[in-house]
Amino acid sequence: MAPSTGHDERAELADTFLALGPQAETILPGWDAADLLDHLLVREGHPHLVAGSSLPGPIGRRAARARQALRDRPWEQQVDALRAGPGRLSPAGTADRLSGQGELLIHHEDLRRAQDGWEPRRLSVEATADAWRSLGLMAPLVVRVQADVTLISPLGGRRLRSRRGAGSLRIHGEPLELLLWASGRDRVARVRVHGDEGGMRALGESRRGL
């Protein structure tokens, strides 16, 4: 399936950042909206600063100052940078286009679902297809469960086989909810989990997430 063109998660995420402001909570421990936006902007346009800021000496200090300068920009300017998107050669931008904007979908919910009274969005057909495609690409990489896992949505099923699986699991939900579950957002993912004894035990010992 070719990447869809009718859904722009980036624009919707930028609108949410702008509406909530930099101090809004997220579901990510220790992160507010400013931390989440910083992560996205560095990921897309300045990935060298992540490694650079961890280095000792002058190189590390320069990278840390450069990253802080990005965070010190006015909030509206930072949001505009996200809205504009990465350059054509950005690996993150390429990954988002190919994956159906999976990371943007997940991080949008990290922000939305930390707010009082949140409810799942009613996604468009295009956005739902994007979430389903993202799940197909990401789940084999991020779901580490020693059991056979079948992800079941209104769009169909995806099976993740385990070489050493001692049981089976069936996870039911909308594509976006399954994407959140696969990325380890159990606290907010609205899914239904069924499995045999071995599968449920494996789930309790599993690791999921980006």
Secondary structure, DSSP 8 states (H G I E B T S, - for coil): ----SS--HHHHHHHHHHHH-TT-B-SSTT-BHHHHHHHHHHHHH-THHHHHTTSSHHHHHHHHHHHHHHHTS-HHHHHHHHHH---TT-HHHHHHHHHTSHHHHHHHHHHHTTSTT-------HHHHHHHHHHHHHHHHHHEE-SSEEEEEETTEEEEE--TT--SEEEEES-HHHHHHHHTT-TTT---EEEE-HHHHHHHHT-EE--
